[in-house]
Amino acid sequence: MNEWQKTKREEIIRGICDHFSSQILKDPQKALSTIEQEIDSQEIYLGNDWLGRGVVGDTVIHATIEGLEIVRSDCLVRLEDADTIG
């Protein structure tokens, strides 16, 4: 992975985590639903590459999916903790 790819990946992941952080705290179940829908959408987009996205597009979509998986995991932990407490 090139340096610009690493930088872009980190930027995208950080942006996704920042975007969803307050939503996860406020309503983790609703955030989880939104995140899972977005993951499904991005995975379809990943498979629809008949024109060829190129390295930039591939870097962005893979980082987007990775960031969404991170926040999905955060939601699941928060929901599990809420079930344990409640």
C-alpha positions in Angstrom: 0.0 0.0 0.0 1.4 3.4 -1.0 1.7 6.3 1.4 -1.2 8.2 -0.1 -3.4 5.1 0.1 -2.6 4.8 3.8 -3.3 8.5 4.4 -6.6 8.3 2.5 -7.6 5.1 4.3 -7.0 6.7 7.7 -8.8 9.8 6.7 -11.9 7.9 5.6 -12.0 5.6 8.6 -11.6 8.6 11.0 -14.3 10.5 9.2 -16.7 7.5 9.5 -15.9 7.0 13.1 -16.4 10.7 13.9 -19.7 10.8 11.9 -21.3 7.8 13.7 -19.8 8.4 17.2 -22.7 10.6 18.5 -25.3 8.5 16.8 -23.9 5.3 18.5 -24.1 7.0 21.9 -27.6 8.4 21.4 -29.3 5.4 19.8 -27.0 2.4 19.0 -29.8 0.2 17.6 -30.8 2.8 15.1 -27.1 3.5 14.2 -26.5 -0.2 13.8 -29.4 -0.4 11.3 -28.1 2.5 9.3 -24.5 1.2 9.4 -25.6 -2.3 8.3 -27.6 -0.9 5.4 -24.6 1.2 4.3 -22.3 -1.8 4.5 -24.7 -3.8 2.3 -24.8 -0.9 -0.2 -21.0 -0.5 -0.2 -20.5 -4.3 -0.7 -22.8 -4.2 -3.7 -20.9 -1.2 -5.1 -17.7 -3.1 -4.5 -19.0 -6.0 -6.7 -20.2 -3.7 -9.4 -16.9 -2.8 -11.0 -17.4 -3.7 -14.6 -16.1 -0.3 -15.8 -13.1 -0.4 -13.5 -12.8 2.1 -10.6 -9.1 2.0 -10.5 -6.8 2.2 -7.5 -8.3 5.4 -6.1 -11.9 4.1 -6.1 -10.8 0.8 -4.7 -8.9 2.4 -1.9 -11.9 4.6 -1.0 -14.5 1.8 -1.0 -12.3 -0.6 0.9 -11.6 2.0 3.5 -15.3 2.9 3.7 -16.2 -0.7 4.4 -13.5 -1.0 6.9 -14.6 2.1 8.8 -18.2 0.9 8.7 -17.2 -2.4 10.1 -15.4 -0.6 13.0 -18.4 1.4 13.9 -20.6 -1.6 13.5 -18.5 -3.4 16.1 -18.7 -0.4 18.4 -22.5 -0.5 18.2 -22.6 -4.2 18.9 -20.4 -3.8 22.0 -22.5 -0.9 23.2 -25.7 -2.9 22.7 -24.2 -6.0 24.4 -23.1 -3.8 27.4 -26.6 -2.3 27.6 -28.1 -5.8 27.7 -25.7 -6.8 30.4 -26.5 -3.8 32.5 -30.2 -3.8 31.8 
